[in-house]
Amino acid sequence: MLHYLLSALLAIVFLPPSPSLAQPTDPRIYDAHTVRLMSMAVMTWAQDHDGTLPPDMSSMYDYIAGKPEGTVEERKATIRKAFLSSGDQGVKIPDEADPKWAADHSSFAYIGVEGLKIEGLGSWGDLAIVHQRLDKGTVVEASEQNPEGRVFSIAFIDGHAEMMGRAQAESVIADSIAVFRALKSGGTLPDSHQLDMDILAIRSAIVAYAKAHNDDLPPDLGATLPFLPAPKVQAKKPLPKAAAYLLPEAQRNTHIPEDADSDWVNAHTSYIYLGTAGAPLAKIEDPQDTILFHGRRPVELRKRGVPFKGIPLATVWGQTVIADDDYAKWMIDVSKRVVAFAKTGSPLPEHLNAYRDCRLITKAILDYAKAHKGQMPPDLGTTLAYLDPSLSTAEKALLYLSPRTESSTTLPDELTPDWINRRSNYVYLGAAGIDVKFAREAGVQYVLHGPLTETYEVLRPGVPAMPMVAVGSFWGTAWLEPPDSVGPHAVEFRQSLDAIKVGAGK
């Protein structure tokens, strides 16, 4: 659970990190914050160098430490803050310390391999790129599960950071190094990473098919074969193109013809496809969690140092989830209904209905602000003119009603701002006189949320069903969150917005 706490404390979803941000004081969060900034430096370096990974930590010095310092003491202070952990703040830094010294004496290690393309690395959320050295762990209270009393901060390619005990840290680091080396040499990848790479390739083929067919999803997986991208990294013994549609174990045990065609893919694929012709890809709601295909049977894999057994699920975004039976069944049912909504407009599951309401209303709120010099609308009614014009009057009215009040509310023949303000049961936290930019800078996250008394049971992998409420954010995103978290945060954010409004009126 440490990484969930870490994510919340760092607010990684909402506030992009910057070397100029003040470091946290809690040693665990301090070290995780530092390692995460290093991982972001890797990405920035790659952006400036044709998408390739840096050769070593010293080459990233300016990206980690920021602008060059003026005096010797300023340079030493920068190295201390950017390269040393909370436990190493007392280390003596010589006056002549340079980028190589900083890298050699850093409390953290970079494990990337020079020349590899970022886009060809597969599942970014599972590949470690920078980690706290295993002799530099952060001291925590010893426990039965962690008798050593140390945790280690590890940052992944996607920029998130986690804290874990030594055994798991060693395994994650070793697995990631093995992947980097295999990608560099063209050797055999671990099954978990090969699965991720194949799923990303199929997802890319689905997107390419849709792009070539007026955003229409393909009728089956075989139809995507001509759109399957070439591997970003060439293996020493490349398999036929159609191998991507088989699970890694099946790739080893199946004869795959070099000239395998779409019919062969449909007859032999390890996956069940949930998409259908006539469903626009752009209308798939919640693409981060909605799945488009899944494995026919469970697999046994190691991901990030941990053994997993379950059904592989492939999301619209190309992420892989190894799911237990309960979550897989629930997610497959939800995703089928999402695809049906995209194709025919049939009802969404309640939790995604609320998610969609918050997403579209939030977009209208921010579009209003763009048209009014960054100022938030005075109420939800004034967002009416900024909704998607392709929606019917009834569809627009339903957006402002939570799923369980839709059937009990008489929709108007003519939708007006007054009707919205009287009937909407979504809670808007903003008001006239509040600048969106100031709200973001103040760390305010919610712009609106659903009624706290109307919750929806949502499953997540490996945990029991939880009640959730939909929220929309100042960053234009929407998500589902437990009501006992939404309630207190909403009060806090409204107070911050009220203070911004008062300040603006002075």
C-alpha positions in Angstrom: 0.0 0.0 0.0 3.0 2.3 0.3 2.9 3.3 -3.3 -0.8 4.4 -3.1 0.1 6.7 -0.1 3.1 8.0 -2.1 1.0 8.8 -5.1 -1.5 10.7 -3.1 1.1 12.7 -1.2 3.0 13.6 -4.3 -0.2 14.5 -6.1 1.4 13.2 -9.2 -1.7 13.3 -11.3 -2.3 16.9 -10.8 1.0 18.7 -10.3 3.8 18.0 -12.8 7.1 18.0 -10.9 9.8 20.6 -11.2 13.3 20.9 -9.7 12.2 24.2 -8.3 9.5 22.7 -6.1 10.4 22.6 -2.4 11.4 19.1 -1.3 9.0 17.3 1.2 10.3 16.9 4.8 9.2 13.3 5.4 12.3 11.2 4.5 10.2 8.6 2.6 8.4 11.2 0.5 11.7 13.3 0.1 13.5 10.3 -1.5 10.5 9.3 -3.6 10.1 12.9 -4.8 13.8 13.0 -5.7 13.8 9.7 -7.6 10.7 10.8 -9.5 12.3 14.0 -10.6 15.2 12.0 -11.9 12.8 9.8 -13.9 11.2 12.9 -15.4 14.7 14.1 -16.3 15.2 10.9 -18.3 12.1 11.7 -20.3 13.1 15.3 -20.9 16.5 14.2 -22.0 15.0 11.7 -24.4 12.7 14.3 -25.9 15.8 16.4 -26.7 17.7 13.5 -28.1 15.5 11.8 -30.8 13.5 9.8 -28.2 16.5 7.8 -27.0 17.5 6.9 -23.4 20.5 8.7 -22.0 23.8 6.8 -21.6 24.3 7.5 -17.9 23.3 9.8 -15.0 26.1 12.3 -15.5 24.9 13.1 -19.0 21.6 14.1 -17.5 23.1 16.5 -15.0 21.6 19.7 -16.3 18.2 17.9 -16.7 18.3 16.8 -13.1 19.9 19.8 -11.4 18.4 22.5 -13.6 20.2 25.6 -14.8 24.0 25.9 -14.1 24.8 27.4 -10.8 26.9 30.5 -10.2 29.1 29.9 -7.1 30.8 26.8 -5.7 28.4 26.7 -2.8 25.4 27.0 -5.0 26.6 24.1 -7.1 27.2 22.0 -4.0 23.7 22.8 -2.7 22.2 21.8 -6.0 24.0 18.5 -6.0 23.0 17.8 -2.4 19.3 18.5 -3.2 19.1 16.8 -6.6 21.4 13.8 -6.2 21.4 12.8 -2.5 18.8 11.1 -0.5 17.4 12.3 2.8 19.9 10.1 4.7 22.9 11.4 2.7 22.3 15.1 3.3 25.4 15.2 5.6 27.7 13.8 2.9 30.7 16.2 2.3 30.7 17.5 -1.3 34.1 18.7 -2.5 34.5 22.1 -4.1 35.5 20.5 -7.4 32.4 18.3 -7.6 31.2 18.0 -11.2 28.5 16.0 -13.0 30.6 12.8 -12.9 31.1 13.2 -9.1 27.4 13.8 -8.6 26.5 10.7 -10.6 29.2 8.5 -9.0 28.2 9.6 -5.5 24.4 9.8 -6.0 22.2 8.0 -3.6 20.3 6.8 -6.7 21.2 4.7 -9.7 20.1 5.0 -13.4 19.6 1.6 -15.1 18.5 2.6 -18.6 20.5 1.5 -21.7 21.9 4.0 -24.1 20.3 4.2 -27.5 17.0 2.5 -26.7 14.0 4.4 -28.0 11.5 5.4 -25.3 8.6 4.5 -27.6 9.8 1.0 -28.0 10.1 0.1 -24.3 6.6 -1.4 -23.9 4.7 -1.0 -20.7 6.2 2.1 -19.1 4.4 1.6 -15.8 6.2 -1.7 -15.1 9.8 -0.7 -16.1 12.0 0.8 -13.4 14.4 3.4 -14.7 15.9 5.1 -11.6 16.2 3.6 -8.1 17.5 4.3 -4.7 20.8 2.4 -4.3 20.3 -0.8 -2.3 22.8 0.3 0.4 21.0 3.7 0.7 17.5 2.7 1.8 15.2 5.1 3.7 14.9 4.2 7.4 11.4 3.2 8.5 10.1 1.4 11.6 11.0 -2.3 11.4 8.2 -4.8 11.2 7.6 -8.5 10.7 7.2 -7.8 7.0 10.2 -5.5 6.8 12.6 -6.6 9.6 15.4 -4.6 7.9 13.5 -1.3 8.6 14.3 0.2 5.2 12.4 1.0 2.0 13.7 1.9 -1.4 12.2 4.4 -3.8 11.9 3.3 -7.4 10.8 5.5 -10.3 9.3 4.0 -13.5 9.4 5.1 -17.1 5.9 6.5 -16.9 7.1 8.9 -14.1 5.4 7.4 -11.1 7.4 6.3 -8.1 6.9 3.6 -5.5 8.5 2.6 -2.2 9.1 -1.1 -1.5 11.1 -3.5 0.6 14.5 -4.8 -0.4 13.4 -8.2 -1.8 10.8 -6.7 -4.1 13.1 -3.8 -5.1 15.8 -6.2 -6.0 13.4 -8.2 -8.1 11.9 -5.2 -9.9 15.3 -3.8 -10.7 16.6 -7.2 -12.0 13.5 -7.7 -14.2 13.8 -4.2 -15.6 17.6 -4.6 -16.3 16.8 -7.9 -18.1 14.2 -6.2 -20.3 16.6 -3.4 -21.2 19.4 -5.9 -22.1 17.1 -8.0 -24.2 15.8 -5.0 -26.1 19.3 -3.8 -26.7 20.6 -7.3 -27.9 17.5 -8.5 -29.7 17.3 -11.4 -27.2 14.2 -13.1 -25.7 12.0 -10.9 -23.6 10.4 -12.1 -20.3 6.9 -13.3 -21.1 5.3 -10.5 -19.2 7.0 -7.9 -21.2 6.5 -9.7 -24.5 2.8 -9.8 -23.7 2.8 -6.0 -23.0 4.6 -5.3 -26.3 2.2 -7.5 -28.3 -0.8 -5.8 -26.7 0.6 -2.4 -27.5 1.1 -3.5 -31.1 -2.4 -4.8 -31.4 -3.8 -1.6 -29.9 -1.8 0.5 -32.4 -3.2 -1.7 -35.2 -6.7 -1.1 -33.9 -6.1 2.7 -33.8 -4.6 2.6 -37.3 -7.5 0.6 -38.7 -10.0 3.1 -37.1 -8.1 6.0 -38.6 -8.3 4.5 -42.0 -12.0 3.7 -41.6 -13.7 6.9 -40.4 -12.9 6.1 -36.7 -14.8 2.8 -37.0 -13.5 -0.1 -34.9 -12.5 -3.2 -36.8 -15.0 -6.1 -37.1 -12.4 -8.6 -35.7 -8.8 -8.8 -34.7 -7.8 -10.4 -38.1 -8.8 -7.2 -39.8 -6.0 -5.3 -37.9 -3.2 -7.5 -39.2 -2.4 -5.3 -42.2 -2.1 -2.3 -39.7 0.2 -4.1 -37.2 3.3 -1.9 -36.7 6.7 -3.4 -37.3 8.6 -4.1 -34.0 10.4 -1.1 -32.6 13.3 -3.4 -31.7 14.4 -6.2 -34.1 14.8 -9.6 -32.4 17.7 -11.9 -33.4 15.2 -14.6 -34.4 12.1 -12.6 -35.3 8.7 -14.5 -35.3 6.2 -14.1 -38.1 4.1 -10.9 -37.9 0.9 -12.8 -36.8 2.7 -14.0 -33.6 1.6 -10.8 -31.9 -1.9 -12.2 -31.6 -0.8 -15.2 -29.6 0.2 -15.3 -25.9 3.9 -15.8 -25.4 3.5 -19.5 -24.4 1.4 -20.1 -27.5 4.0 -18.4 -29.7 6.5 -21.1 -28.6 4.1 -24.0 -29.1 2.2 -23.0 -32.3 3.4 -23.2 -35.9 2.9 -19.7 -37.3 3.1 -19.4 -41.1 5.2 -16.6 -42.5 2.3 -15.7 -44.7 -0.4 -16.0 -42.0 -3.4 -13.9 -43.0 -6.4 -12.3 -41.3 -8.4 -15.6 -41.4 -5.5 -17.4 -39.7 -5.4 -14.7 -37.0 -9.1 -15.0 -36.3 -8.8 -18.8 -36.1 -5.7 -19.0 -33.9 -5.6 -15.8 -31.8 -5.3 -16.2 -28.0 -7.6 -13.2 -27.5 -11.4 -12.6 -27.5 -12.2 -9.3 -29.2 -15.0 -7.1 -27.7 -15.1 -4.4 -30.4 -17.4 -4.4 -33.3 -17.8 -2.7 -36.7 -20.0 0.4 -36.4 -18.6 1.5 -33.0 -16.5 4.7 -33.3 -13.3 4.5 -31.3 -13.6 8.1 -30.1 -16.9 7.2 -28.4 -15.4 4.5 -26.2 -15.9 6.0 -22.7 -13.1 5.7 -20.1 -10.5 4.3 -22.5 -8.0 3.9 -19.7 -10.0 1.1 -18.1 -12.3 -0.1 -20.9 -11.0 -3.3 -22.5 -11.1 -4.1 -26.2 -9.8 -7.7 -26.0 -8.8 -10.2 -23.4 -7.2 -13.6 -23.1 -9.1 -16.8 -23.6 -7.6 -18.4 -20.5 -5.5 -17.4 -17.4 -1.7 -17.0 -17.7 1.1 -17.2 -15.1 3.6 -14.4 -15.3 5.9 -12.3 -13.3 5.4 -8.5 -13.5 7.6 -6.1 -11.6 9.1 -8.9 -9.6 5.7 -10.3 -8.4 4.1 -13.5 -9.7 0.6 -13.1 -11.2 -2.0 -15.6 -12.4 -5.1 -14.4 -14.2 -6.8 -13.4 -17.4 -4.9 -10.8 -19.4 -7.1 -7.7 -20.2 -6.0 -5.2 -22.8 -7.4 -1.7 -22.4 -8.2 0.8 -25.1 -5.0 2.6 -24.1 -2.9 -0.5 -24.6 -2.3 -1.3 -20.9 -2.2 -4.9 -19.7 -4.1 -6.0 -16.6 -3.7 -9.5 -15.2 -7.1 -10.0 -13.6 -8.6 -12.4 -11.2 -11.9 -14.1 -12.3 -14.2 -11.7 -10.5 -12.6 -8.6 -11.9 -12.2 -10.1 -15.3 -15.9 -11.0 -15.5 -17.0 -7.6 -14.2 -14.7 -5.7 -16.5 -15.7 -7.7 -19.6 -19.4 -7.1 -19.0 -18.7 -3.4 -18.4 -16.6 -3.1 -21.5 -19.2 -4.8 -23.7 -21.8 -2.3 -22.5 -19.4 0.6 -23.3 -18.9 -0.7 -26.8 -22.6 -1.1 -27.2 -23.1 2.6 -26.1 -20.5 3.7 -28.6 -22.3 1.8 -31.4 -26.0 2.3 -30.6 -26.3 4.7 -27.7 -27.6 2.0 -25.3 -27.2 2.8 -21.6 -23.8 2.9 -20.0 -23.1 1.3 -16.7 -24.2 3.7 -14.0 -20.6 4.5 -12.8 -19.5 5.4 -16.3 -22.7 7.3 -17.0 -21.7 9.6 -14.0 -18.1 9.6 -15.2 -19.2 10.8 -18.7 -21.5 13.5 -17.2 -18.6 14.9 -15.2 -16.2 14.7 -18.1 -18.5 16.6 -20.5 -19.7 19.2 -18.0 -16.1 19.8 -17.0 -15.1 20.3 -20.6 -18.0 22.9 -20.9 -16.8 24.7 -17.8 -13.3 25.0 -19.1 -14.5 26.0 -22.6 -16.6 28.7 -20.9 -13.4 29.9 -19.1 -11.4 30.0 -22.3 -14.1 32.2 -23.8 -14.1 34.5 -20.8 -10.5 35.3 -20.1 -10.0 32.4 -17.8 -12.9 33.2 -15.6 -15.1 30.3 -14.3 -18.8 30.3 -15.1 -21.1 31.7 -12.3 -23.2 28.5 -12.3 -23.7 25.3 -14.2 -26.6 26.8 -16.3 -24.2 29.1 -18.1 -22.2 26.0 -19.4 -25.2 25.0 -21.6 -23.9 27.0 -24.6 -20.6 25.2 -24.4 -21.8 21.6 -24.6 -21.1 19.5 -27.7 -23.6 20.9 -30.2 -24.1 17.4 -31.7 -26.0 16.4 -28.6 -29.8 16.5 -28.7 -31.7 18.6 -26.2 -32.6 15.5 -24.2 -29.0 14.3 -24.2 -27.8 17.7 -22.9 -30.4 17.7 -20.1 -29.5 14.2 -19.0 -25.9 15.2 -18.5 -26.9 17.4 -15.6 -28.8 14.6 -13.9 -27.1 11.8 -12.0 -27.9 8.3 -13.4 -30.4 7.4 -10.7 -32.4 10.6 -11.1 -32.7 10.5 -14.9 -35.7 8.3 -15.0 -37.6 10.2 -12.3 -37.1 13.7 -13.9 -39.3 15.1 -16.6 -37.1 16.5 -19.4 -37.9 19.9 -20.8 -39.0 20.5 -24.4 -36.6 23.5 -24.3 -33.5 23.3 -22.2 -32.6 26.5 -20.4 -29.9 27.6 -17.9 -32.6 28.1 -15.3 -33.8 24.5 -15.7 -30.2 23.3 -15.2 -29.6 25.4 -12.1 -32.8 24.1 -10.6 -32.6 20.5 -11.5 -29.0 19.5 -11.7 -27.8 17.4 -8.8 -24.1 17.7 -9.7 -22.3 19.9 -7.2 -20.4 22.8 -8.8 -17.6 24.2 -6.7 -16.7 27.2 -8.8 -18.3 30.7 -9.1 -17.9 33.9 -11.0 -14.8 35.9 -10.3 -12.5 32.8 -10.0 -9.6 32.4 -12.4 -8.9 28.8 -13.6 -5.2 29.5 -13.6 -5.2 30.6 -10.0 -7.3 27.6 -9.0 -4.8 25.3 -10.6 -1.8 27.0 -9.0 -3.5 26.7 -5.6 -3.7 23.0 -6.1 -7.5 22.8 -6.3 -8.4 19.6 -8.0 -12.2 19.3 -8.2 -14.4 21.5 -10.3 -17.5 19.5 -9.6 -18.6 16.1 -8.3 -21.7 13.9 -8.1 -24.0 13.7 -5.1 -22.3 12.0 -2.2 -25.4 10.0 -1.4 -25.4 8.3 -4.8 -22.6 5.9 -5.1 -21.7 3.1 -7.5 -20.0 -0.2 -6.7 -16.8 -0.4 -8.7 -14.3 -3.2 -8.8 -10.5 -2.9 -9.0 -8.0 -5.7 -9.5 -7.4 -7.7 -6.4 -9.6 -5.6 -4.0 -13.3 -5.8 -3.0 -15.9 -3.6 -4.7 -15.8 -0.1 -3.4 -18.5 2.7 -3.5 -17.4 5.5 -5.9 -18.5 9.0 -6.8 -17.6 10.8 -10.1 -15.6 14.0 -10.1 -14.3 16.4 -12.7 -11.0 18.3 -12.3 -9.6 21.7 -13.2 -7.3 19.8 -15.6 -10.1 18.6 -17.7 -10.1 15.0 -16.5 -12.7 13.0 -14.7 -12.4 10.0 -12.5 -14.2 7.9 -9.8 -13.2 8.3 -6.1 -14.7 7.0 -2.8 -17.2 9.4 -1.2 -15.4 9.5 2.1 -12.5 11.1 0.2 -14.5 13.3 -2.1 -16.5 14.9 0.7 -13.6 16.3 2.8 -11.7 17.3 -0.3 -14.6 19.1 -1.8 -15.0 21.2 1.4 -11.2 22.0 1.3 -11.3 22.9 -2.4 -14.4 25.1 -2.0 -12.7 27.0 0.8 -9.6 27.6 -1.5 -11.9 28.8 -4.3 -13.7 31.1 -2.0 -10.4 32.6 -0.9 -9.4 33.1 -4.5 -12.6 34.9 -5.2 -12.2 37.1 -2.2 -8.7 37.9 -3.2 -9.7 38.7 -6.7 -12.3 41.2 -5.5 -9.9 43.2 -3.5 
